[in-house]
Amino acid sequence: MFAKKNRFSFRESLPKNVFHSHSFTVRFGKNEEGLRVGVVVSKKVDKRAVVRNKIKRRLIEIVQEKLKTNEPFSLVFYIKKQELSSENLENEITGVLNKIKA
């Protein structure tokens, strides 16, 4: 789990840049404070909170492995309704993060 300072606060304005993927949409932007990540999984994805929280935890774990906490990015992930397997999700996130870094 990310430290509180690395969680995205939705009281701030959302990042302007948008990247669409098969399983999710990510809004991203640069900031001065370090890595900030937010994940949104709506009830349309799954009605059960247990499943939605599991998706959030899995996504945050993958982002933690791929990015350092001192990198100056704000990332907000919006998960789509498609069924997500862990290896597909990891490959998609890796590809998107590489494009964002470049």
Phi, psi and omega in degrees: 000141178288150173293160183302324181291343180261002177270141180283132177264123182283001174283338176282170175285148181285148175299148187276327184284139183232137175230127181259135177235174180295320186259344183202167171241137179236134172256133185219157178193169178270152173213175182259348189271347185113186184294131176226125186232136174229146180230131179241121176234110185278171178290345175293331179291310177199140182287335186275128181296328180300316181291317180298317179293325178296319178297316179300313181298318181296317180294316180295322178298317179295317180296321178297323179291324188273330184238149174274154183288347180267002178286139189274067181233147166247124181233131175232117181262132173245111184280137178267174188284345182302148178295132185249123170260155188295321182288323177295317180297316181296318179295318180295315181296318179300315179297317180294317180295323177296321178291324180291319180297326185288000000 
